[in-house]
Amino acid sequence: MSAHPIDQHLPFPNNRIAVVSITRHGIALAGRIIAALPGATLFAPQKFHTEAAAAAPGAFACYEGKVGDQVPALFAGFDGIIAIVSLGAVVRLIAPHLKKKETDPGVVVVDEAGRWAIPVLSGHLGGANAIAGVLHHALGATPVLTTASDARETLAVDLLGRELGWTFDASHDEIVRASAAVVNDEPVALVQEAGSTDWWARHANGRSGPLPTNIQRFARLEDVEPERFGAVLWISQRPLPAGYAARLHGKRVIYRPAAEGTPEAA
């Protein structure tokens, strides 16, 4: 299967991606990945300089020493890391460097045969699940998605509207509570007062089925009785109406589409 350029509509934080390989066969596979991810950089041991230069001309860097010594710089300099390294080894290598999901890069493990693309870290906010989707198109690798919202193809609270450039306002606890309500089939109110309504088909790498039945749509926040819902997802450009801050406390996520006159992502 030939490589395809990256789909710019996928919800990547950006395209700063490192592809790490430590074997000759892995470096050859990395070359195919680099071709599908413009701007990505291959990292390989110095002893494989010739192979790296052939696989990713002008887009590689070689290092001396152990691959584990490169992890701090990779975490600091890249938003996504594709490791053609065993899953167990990657877990051990990155474990000492983990901070929080809002800042950790997305990490995806790929086997040397290119059969599997396994998001290991930051599947949503770090874009690892989206990277796995690109690898599926580029290599035919099967994404192994373990995040509940993706496994069940329901709504991913922390990705809603990202492909359209929306931002969201919520605490970590509110995101956790709202996400749990969605995947546990609790009643969830989705209130959309602004922004494109054509977001579901491309949401979180694409959704083929209908919006889940536990998610009830509303046109105005004032039509919602917050006490009836486990979470309220509010898409709007206006401030919270009087009295709603207390009623929605702890279970609201507010999404802010682009302002009027500002085109959203096509």
Summary of the structure (lengths in Angstrom):
residues: 266
radius of gyration: 20.3
end to end distance: 27.6
largest distance: 65.8
contacts: 849
relative contact order: 0.12
helix: 35%
strand: 20%
